[in-house]
Amino acid sequence: MTENAADPVAAAGPPTLSDADLVARARGCDNDAYAAIVRRHNQRLFRIARSILKDEADAEDAVQDAYIQVFRNLDTLRDDANLGAWLARITVNEALTRLRRRRPMVGLEAVDDATETQDARMTADSLGTTRRDDPEALAARREIKTAVEHAIDRLPTHFRMVFVACAVEQMSIEEAATCLALPRNTVKTRFHRAKRRLREMLGAEIMSALPESFAFRGKDCDRMTARVLARLAEEQA
């Protein structure tokens, strides 16, 4: 499936159509609305699932199942504007379910979530680095992208999922806490500790490439959209 720039719904992320608008259309089994929702949220959901599972194929399966679960139950969504947060929560649950099937897993709540004494404000992109947009810096980011992703994968799961949400996907602390079903202070603490570990592994300059990590665009987005629509068509047949 390809994007149709002439169709504001199929274009998947137009500012004129809110999530609430798309949910209203999707309740009527509008395939264009389904596709628009999938395209709009694909990268964020993939990054969340990938941060838990460390496997691209498993992450895609988790995201696909999350979409199907949400589309089956749209009538239970109380606030249509909260679709993104709901999708993220379902994706986290799907990914954690797959992770538990692989091996025994200590509950995330058992991890120390003590609040750091440092009370400095942590925003979604507060990596302690200065971004450079000159061609040389952009080329360097592309070259080290793989190294950055490998370093992120070396973080413990409970740190990795918070770090990807806040630093890579650039959610606010509040957004990440809502999506991951964690207390705000826990998110702040884990984000701080994950950043510290990555700086030790990579250095501040390399960390400037984080926003390009685990991209899910183009053909990946097309593939996911086609898979979700095919499953919905099978169920509706």
N, C-alpha and C positions, 0 to 999 in steps of 0.2 A: 504494500500500500504506500502511496506517495502523498505528500501534503498538497493540498489544493489552495493556493494563495488567494484564489477568487472567492473561496467559501470561508467566512469568518469562523464557522464551527470547525470545519475540517482542518483549518490552519492551526488548531490546537492550543493557541495561547493568546487570543486577541484580547486587548484590554476592554473591549466593548461587551464581552461575555464573561460574566463572573462564574465562579464555581457553582453558585446557587442557580444561575440561569441554566448551566449545563446539566445540573442534577434534575431540574424540572423537566428538561427535554429527555434525559435518559430514563426517567420514570415512564415515559411513553415509548420505551424501546427504540429510541432514535439512535441509529448506528453512528451518525455523524457526531452526536453528543458523546457517545461512548469513546469514539476515537479521539475526540478533543480532550477528554479527561485523561485518557491514557498518555497521550503525547505531552500534556501539560505537566504531569507528575512523574513521568518515567525516570528521569535522571535522579531526582531526589530519592525515590523509592529504591532504585537499583543501588545507589550508594549506601543507603541504610542497610539493605539486605546483605550487600557485599561486605560491609564492615563487620557483620556478625558471622557470616559463613566463610569468608575468604575464598570463595569459589564463584566464578562468573556464572556458570551454568546453574548451580544451585540457587544463586541469587535471582536469576531470571525466573526460575520456576516459582520461587517464593513470591515474587512480585506478581506474576501472572495469577497465582492462586488468590492473592490479596485482592486484585481487581475483581475477579469472579465473585469472591465472597461479598465484596462491597456492592457490586451491581445486583446481586441476588437480593440484597437486603436494604436497598435504597429507601424503602418506605419506613425503616426504623431510624433513619437519620433525623435527629430532632432539629438541627441547625444546618441547613444546606451549605452555609458559608464555611462550615468546619470540615468540609469534605477532605481537604488536604491532611489535616491532623488525624482524621479517622483512618484514611488510607495508610498513613505512616504507622499508626498503632497496630493495624491489622498486619502490615508488612513485618513489623518487629515480631509479632506473635508467630507468624508463619516461619520466619527465619529461625527463631529460637526453637520452635518445634522440630525443625530439621536438624538443628545442632544437637538437640537432646537425643535424637535418634542415632546419631553417630557415636556418641560416647556419654558416660555419666558427666553431669555438669553441676558444679557448685552454683547455687542460686546467686544471682547478681546482688540480692539484698545482703548477702553475707560478706560482701567486700566492704572494707573500711570506707565509710563515707563521711569521715570527720571533716568539718569545715576548716579550711586553711585560715590561719590568722591574718594573712594578707587580705585586705578588704578592697583592693584595687578593682575597679570595674573591668569585667571581661566582656568584651563585645565579640560578635561572631567572627570578625577578622583580626582580632587583636593578637597577632603572632609576634609582635615585637620586631617587625621587619619593615623596611621601607621598600615599597614596590617600585620597580623600574620598568618602564614601558618601551625602552629603546630596542631596536632590532636585535642587538647583541644579547640583551637580557632575555628577550623572548626566545631566541634560539637556544640559549642555555637552559631555559625551563623545559623546552621540549626534550633536550638531551638527557636531563636528569629525572624526567617523569617516572621512568621505571624504577629508578633507585628510591625515589620518594615513596612510591606505592609499596615496594618491598619493605621499607622501614616501617610504614604504617601497619603492614601485616604482622610485624614482629611485636606490636603492642598487645598486651592482654585484651581479651574480648571486651571487658567492661570499660576499658580505657578507649579502645579502638572505636567502638560504636558512638561514644560521646564525641570523640575527636573528629570523626568523619562528619557527624551532624553539624558541629559548630564551626570547624575550621575549613573543611572541604565544601560541604553543602552551604555553609555560612548561615545556619539558623542562629537565632538569638538563644541565649541561655533559657529563656522562658519557652520558646518553641521546642527546643530539644527536650526539655523536661516534660512537656506535654506529650510529645511523640514517643518518647522512650519510657513514659510512665515512671519517672524518677523524680525525687525531690530536687528543687532548684539548687540547693547547696551541694547536693551530690554531683550534679552536672558540673557546677563550677569547680569543685575539687578535682574531679576526674579529668576535666579539660585542662586544668592547670598542670596536673601531674603528667598527662600525656604530652603536652607541649614541652615540658622540661625534658622528658625522656627523648623526644624526637630531636630537640636541639642538641642533646648529647651525642646522638647518633649521626646527625646530618649537618648541624651548624645552621645558623640563622639564615644565611644567604640561600641555601638550598631549599629551605622551608618556604621561600617566596613562591615556589612552583605549586604549592598545595591546591589552589583552586582548579588546576587542570587535571587533578588525579581522578581516576575511576570515571572518566567521561562516559556518557551513555546517550549518544546522539546519532543522527543520520540513519544508517542501515540498522543499527541496534534498535533505535526507536521504531522504525518501520516494522522490524521483525516482531517486536513485542505487541505493537498495535494489531498486526495481522493475526497473531496467535490468540489474543484476547477476543477479537471479533469472531474468529472461527469457533472458539468454544461457546461463545454466547449464541451463535447461530445454531450450533448443534443442540443446545439446551432448549431453544425456542422452536425448533423444528417439530 
